Amino acid sequence: MDLPGPRWKKGKDGKDFAALAAEKPMSSIVAELQASLRDSEAVATLAAHTRDAILMVGRRQAKLLNCASFGRAVSSAGTGAAERHWFQLGPEEVFFLCHALKCVTVESEKKARIGAPELWDLLASASERFPEIYKAYQHLRLKNWVVKSGLQYGAEFVAYRHHPALVHSEFAVTVVPEGKAFGTRCSRMKVWSELLCALRASGSVAKTVLVLTISTESSELGSLDCLEQMIVHERMITRWIPQQCREQQDKPSREETSRDGQRQKFCREVTSNEEQEHASGGVVFSYWGVVLSFTILCSLLVYKLKS
């Protein structure tokens, strides 16, 4: 079954969002954001209770954060060169910017600097599922997908091909851990009814279910070293609808349609030629019939005159 392609949104002024995204791919936006945050030495403050972070940036960095769809703008102040913006970053976002892109420094509310290993310990202790959830987030982000929360669709994430303002999300992403290290968290998507619910929910909003299976041989998930040992397997799941498959099989291809058209045209030409030959033969036969009848009548007339 063919998967649907990206569903680009339509601009009010007739803008072609697909062409706009092609001119400015997400990879170049993220690279520009990475360089800008490094140059500005951006610092994010980690909240003690929520494990979210607040990042203060300038106007240019704020624009790039919006374009790359990182975080959520919460406030702004000042004008011109002194203009400042504050963004709220989720646990996966702040760790990705700190560890993967290495463009943000994280500190505590007491202004103490937090390194990547310590940040991992804090986030993993706050949420048992953080290791596999972050691995899935990093996997998609490094492939230049825009990753946002998928709670409203019954999934961990939804994945966009570009900025959500330009295109609808294509995948509802479900994260499934495998291995003894994950304990009882491995039971997800093992029951047919749960899989069917996910397919129904995603299908009703024109999304494909993407299951990311996270496996690892490491027994210690509290350490940052386990991140490199995790392996991600991608599986796309779609519903098989018999009626649609039947229609696709019964629908003739272009080549078959062309052949049928040529065959019908040839048959029409042959029939037309046969009709013309038949009509021509009928005319010839009628001509000789008239001549024979005239000859017979003349012979009878001569015979009667002689007698």
ABEGO torsion letter per residue (X at the ends): XBBBBBBBBBBAAGBBAAAAAAABBAAAAAAAAAAAAAAAGBBBBBBAAAGBBBBBBBAAAAAAAAAAGBEBBABBBEBEAABBBBBBBBAAAAAAAAAAAGABBBBBAAGBBBBAAAAAAAAAAABAAAAAAAAAAAAAAAAGBBBBBAAAAGBABBBBABBAAABBBABBBBBBBBEAAAEAAAABGABAAAAAAAAAAAAAAGBBBBBBBBBBABABAABAAAAAABBBBBBBBBBBBAAAAAAAAABBBAAAAAAAAAAAAAAAAAAAAAAAAAAAAAAAAAAAAAAAAAAAAAAAAAAAAAX
